[in-house]
Amino acid sequence: MTRSDFAELRYAVNQLRQSIGVLRAHYGDAGTIRRLENDLERLCIDADEFEQSPPPPVAGRAQEPIYVPDSKSDESAWMGAQDEGLGFHSRPRTQ
């Protein structure tokens, strides 16, 4: 992580702190607010720890290509499927 990444993390944590403060002002000492504050405290501790001694970076894994055959697939596997998001219905698929 670069210094700008840590600065961005700190900014996001401070935004979260402000949002929780607004919730506390509106809802008082509710249990959910206390848990959010506890989570925020834990996040701050973890961010500090990470910044002081970050773990070693993970080496990029080479992704193996996925083979997709050009042959026609088994149409019965798609019976009952919806064409949601395709924008057209070439034929009815639900029975």
C-alpha atoms as one frame of an Amber mdcrd trajectory, in Angstrom:
protein
   0.000   0.000   0.000   1.257   3.441  -0.819   1.102   6.472   1.443  -1.838
   7.785  -0.571  -3.656   4.467   0.010  -3.149   4.866   3.760  -4.293   8.492
   3.563  -7.425   7.369   1.718  -8.062   4.724   4.379  -7.672   7.322   7.136
 -10.057   9.640   5.320 -12.670   6.871   5.010 -12.297   5.986   8.702 -12.753
   9.650   9.668 -15.859   9.878   7.465 -17.213   6.798   9.229 -16.406   8.373
  12.612 -18.400  11.476  11.647 -21.337   9.394  10.412 -21.432   7.409  13.641
 -21.294  10.693  15.570 -24.355  11.912  13.671 -26.159   8.654  14.436 -25.231
   8.949  18.122 -26.592  12.504  18.217 -29.844  11.324  16.646 -30.355   7.967
  18.406 -28.421   8.391  21.656 -26.762   5.521  23.475 -28.482   2.676  21.616
 -26.854  -0.744  21.606 -26.351  -0.667  17.859 -24.560   2.678  18.124 -22.223
   1.293  20.792 -21.464  -1.701  18.571 -20.720   0.583  15.630 -18.360   2.607
  17.831 -16.698  -0.603  18.979 -16.304  -1.734  15.364 -14.831   1.661  14.491
 -12.333   1.394  17.342 -11.307  -2.072  16.151 -10.960  -0.763  12.597  -8.682
   2.039  13.796  -6.522  -0.419  15.739  -6.251  -2.740  12.735  -5.459   0.131
  10.358  -2.700   1.397  12.681  -1.267  -2.102  13.001  -1.391  -2.633   9.258
   0.318   0.696   8.570   3.087   0.012  11.113   3.873  -3.501   9.899   2.069
  -4.534   6.719   2.057  -8.213   5.778   4.108  -9.276   2.769   2.334  -8.695
  -0.541   0.728 -11.686  -2.189   2.321 -12.672  -5.469  -0.090 -12.321  -8.361
  -1.536 -15.637  -9.367  -1.692 -16.437 -13.040  -5.253 -17.233 -13.932  -5.763
 -20.206 -16.154  -7.933 -19.595 -19.200 -11.410 -21.076 -19.154 -12.204 -23.063
 -22.254 -15.632 -22.346 -23.703 -16.486 -24.705 -26.548 -18.019 -23.392 -29.756
 -20.299 -26.402 -30.053 -24.002 -26.166 -29.273 -24.806 -26.684 -25.610 -27.487
 -28.932 -24.198 -30.649 -26.808 -24.450 -32.421 -28.841 -21.749 -29.949 -27.444
 -19.196 -31.495 -24.011 -19.745 -35.150 -24.958 -19.435 -36.757 -22.789 -16.771
 -34.042 -20.133 -16.973 -35.014 -16.521 -17.439 -33.544 -14.265 -20.134 -33.313
 -11.476 -17.611 -31.086  -8.638 -18.765 -30.671  -9.848 -22.352 -33.177  -7.385
 -23.723 -34.952  -9.841 -25.982 -36.673 -13.212 -25.944 -35.780 -15.245 -28.975
 -37.972 -18.101 -27.801 -39.809 -19.071 -24.632 -37.493 -20.798 -22.183 -39.880
 -21.400 -19.307 -42.407 -24.173 -19.375
